[in-house]
Amino acid sequence: MQILEAARGLIPVRRRVRIGVTGLRRSGKTSLLTSLAVNLLAMGRGIPALPELSGHLAGRSLRVKLAPAGADAMPRFDATAKAASLATDPPQWPHPTDTVSLLAVDLDIGQAGMFGFLPAQGLRLEFLDYPGEWLLDLPLLAQNFTDWSESTLRRLEAFPEARDVLGFVHGLPKGVAADEDLVASGHRLYVDCLRALQSRGLSLLQPGRFLMPAPGATPPWQGFFPFSGSGRMASLLQDRFDAYVRAIKQELQQPGFAGIDRLIVIADLLSALHAGRVAFDDAAQALALVAAALGQRRPLPLLPSWLQPWGIGRIAFVATKADHVASRQRANLASLMSKLIEAPDHADWRAFALASINCTEDFVWTLDGRPVSAVRGHVAGQGVVRSYPGEVPNQRPDLADWSHAFLSLPNFSPKRLDPGGRGTIPQIELDRLLVFLLEDML
Amino acid sequence: MSETRIAPRIEIENPVAGRLIPEALPAVATAPSPGMGTLGLIGAGLGVLVAGLSALSIGNFIADEFARAPWLGWVSSAVAATGAGLIATAAWRELRFIHKLDAVDQLRADLADPNRAKDAAKTWLRTLPHSADLAPALDAVNDPDAILALLRAGPAKIIAEQAQALGRAAAMQMAAITAAVPSPALDGAIVTLRGIRLVRQVAGLYGFRPSTFGTIALVRRTLLSGVYVTSANLVVDMMMKAVTSNAHVQTLAGDVAGTGTAARRMIVLARATAAACSPVSPEA
């Protein structure tokens, strides 16, 4: 096998791996991509910023550089500017992405030992940043308007924020005409409801482009809302829903999205736990739906080619902000993530508890006479803060668990970084994630 | 029976403390050094025997000469001291060259460090002739990537082109010599000797004057740096086309087996030596 790996360098073509990075809202995709870029570049300078990757390379040389954009139409992820903002004093968290972007990194991996004379093998890693809101459109690709409307309206019953839109939908007379003003009012009420639920911390908010529209003018077919009646309005809404689904499918079949080999799905489970049972169940349901959409074995008529199951060889389900809990709790966090998803049977998958930017350090805190593992970190305006966020459950919390107070998460600042963000970014498990995704390519 | 849980808690530990400092990066686990091997031990033993017994013999010889006549003893001492001094000078020269090679690594690391890149660039420029023109441009930029780009576009490119010219000249010679030499065994010896000369010529472009052991060290580094440059097969192919565009060389390359290989080795060797001597890593 070592001979085969060494011989890869003889092929004068740079191999390409495209890794989709997507996740629920505010889960930390931007931080993850920034940390990946900075630490990979540091690895190229000989700094062991990703120790697990260094170990996997086993002495082989590694050169890393950001790949030139050339005449590519896909916007590039500006890792340099985002790293620089983290390194300022006071630090600025990088702005979340609001559109698709690409982080492309070229690796040249040399050979070690008796194969040292062989040329380095070239590998291009392309991380495709896909907005979290749009991720939740994937399950729509396998649904029709009637099913989606029924499940959505049923779910909304539980939330007071949905009172207006539910009142409007249920109040429409039978066989109502497809009046544009009525449709526009229904759409506006539904979008307002989604926004209110989003600010409450909920995740399963469909369609995603209602909350984060694609760049450019809003097309007319985007003006729909869930509706369970029949008649001309129902037909119009169904047509628009179908057009929406077709547009997503066409977009995902663009060359930029095709050929995804690996996928990272990110979720901030700790914040969902802290937000309470409703928000957590909602995030869990969203994750399960996404995992199920990715886990379909048979080709779905509407699922784009890059999301057909055999296109993606490895999937990493990542629970972020793992630095907010002590290292003893992180195995529980990874276990919780793995219990929330239905394992895709067509691809290798693994759950991770990860912090792209490690802001804290562990220490033992004696509380109520008992030693507990806690973390400390800097919070802007408060100095160094100690935090014991409670026990992280290792599986879906039951009723008894919810009766206890759950996590509270301080807004920790990043540790001091080298000026310009050109050094390394401390991380947790990011190196293991990278090795899992790429071990067959390195 | 339910376990009593400790409630979540947040406390300010130090209201005036600044942000945390990242911990030092963990050392990467590497295979333990196997230590000196059997051949190494035998070699070291032979070295100690030769050097030690020679020193003892010389000492005894000088003592005997003093016993015969004091002036003979002084003359013997002077001869021994002169010989030892010359050997020490050679050793010092070798060590100094190896140290200079190590300094290239340090310079390369400094250039990769955003905080030291500018000083390192100036340090390197000071060792090169005709590089004063670049100083104002270097003073004007602060971005470490831009500094590297400036060096790549300036002195690194000029020297690399000179090294490539030396490689092409050596390739032409090899193409002719391998066709003229009747013995394949002799071919190998000539290629080796010309290769060593080429390594020393290219090293000279970077301000190095390697001697015997220094050349060996440089050849070793050159072979390692070959990992970087042999990947640029297209470039080498292009240069080979330039070399074999000569009608006579084309005929030789077509008629005599090994001509093309020997010439190609010279071009790769020149590029690899340049990569080993230059603190500015080549762009992939």
Contacts between the chains, C-beta under 8 A, distances in Angstrom:
chain1	res1	chain2	res2	distance
A	9	B	231	6.7
A	12	B	231	7.8
A	12	B	233	5.5
A	12	B	234	7.1
A	45	B	109	7.8
A	45	B	112	4.3
A	45	B	113	7.9
A	46	B	109	7.1
A	46	B	112	7.5
A	47	B	25	6.9
A	48	B	25	5.4
A	48	B	26	7.3
A	48	B	27	7.5
A	48	B	28	4.7
A	49	B	25	6.5
A	51	B	25	7.1
A	51	B	26	5.3
A	51	B	28	5.7
A	54	B	28	4.2
A	55	B	28	6.0
A	55	B	29	6.0
A	59	B	30	6.9
A	61	B	227	6.3
A	63	B	228	7.5
A	63	B	281	7.3
A	63	B	284	6.2
A	65	B	283	7.9
A	65	B	284	6.7
A	89	B	19	7.9
A	91	B	19	7.5
A	106	B	284	6.4
A	108	B	228	7.7
A	108	B	231	7.0
A	108	B	284	5.3
A	110	B	227	4.2
A	110	B	228	7.6
A	111	B	227	6.6
A	116	B	223	7.4
A	116	B	224	6.4
A	116	B	227	6.3
A	117	B	223	6.6
A	117	B	226	6.1
A	117	B	227	7.5
A	117	B	230	7.6
A	118	B	227	7.5
A	118	B	230	7.8
A	119	B	227	6.8
A	119	B	230	4.7
A	119	B	231	3.8
A	119	B	233	7.2
A	120	B	227	5.4
A	120	B	228	6.7
A	120	B	231	5.1
A	122	B	231	7.2
A	122	B	284	7.3
A	358	B	22	7.8
A	359	B	20	7.3
A	360	B	20	7.4
A	361	B	20	6.3
A	361	B	23	7.3
A	367	B	6	5.0
A	367	B	9	6.2
A	368	B	6	5.5
A	370	B	6	6.3
A	372	B	6	5.9
A	376	B	13	6.1
A	376	B	20	7.8
A	377	B	20	6.2
A	378	B	17	7.0
A	378	B	18	6.9
A	378	B	19	4.4
A	378	B	20	5.7
A	382	B	12	5.5
A	382	B	15	6.5
A	383	B	12	5.9
A	383	B	13	7.2
A	383	B	14	5.1
A	383	B	15	3.9
A	383	B	16	5.7
A	383	B	17	4.8
A	384	B	12	7.5
A	384	B	13	4.7
A	384	B	14	4.5
A	384	B	17	4.2
A	384	B	20	7.4
A	385	B	10	6.1
A	385	B	11	7.0
A	385	B	12	5.6
A	385	B	13	6.4
A	386	B	9	7.7
A	386	B	10	6.9
A	386	B	11	4.8
A	386	B	12	7.8
A	386	B	13	4.9
A	387	B	8	7.9
A	387	B	9	7.5
A	387	B	10	5.0
A	388	B	6	7.0
A	388	B	8	6.0
A	388	B	9	4.8
A	388	B	10	7.8
A	389	B	8	5.2
A	390	B	5	7.3
A	390	B	6	7.7
A	390	B	7	7.2
A	390	B	8	4.1
A	391	B	5	6.5
A	400	B	2	7.0
A	404	B	5	5.2
A	404	B	7	7.9
A	405	B	7	5.2
A	405	B	8	5.6
A	406	B	8	7.0
A	407	B	8	6.0
A	408	B	8	4.9
A	408	B	10	6.1
A	410	B	10	5.8
A	413	B	19	5.5
A	414	B	19	7.3
A	415	B	19	5.9
A	415	B	20	4.5
A	415	B	21	6.4
A	415	B	22	4.7
A	416	B	18	7.7
A	416	B	19	5.1
A	416	B	20	7.2
A	416	B	21	5.6
A	416	B	22	7.0
A	417	B	22	7.5
A	418	B	114	6.8
A	418	B	115	7.6
A	419	B	114	7.0
A	419	B	115	7.4
A	420	B	114	5.9
A	422	B	114	4.3
A	422	B	144	6.9
A	423	B	114	7.8
A	424	B	22	7.5
A	424	B	25	6.8
A	426	B	22	4.4
A	426	B	23	7.1
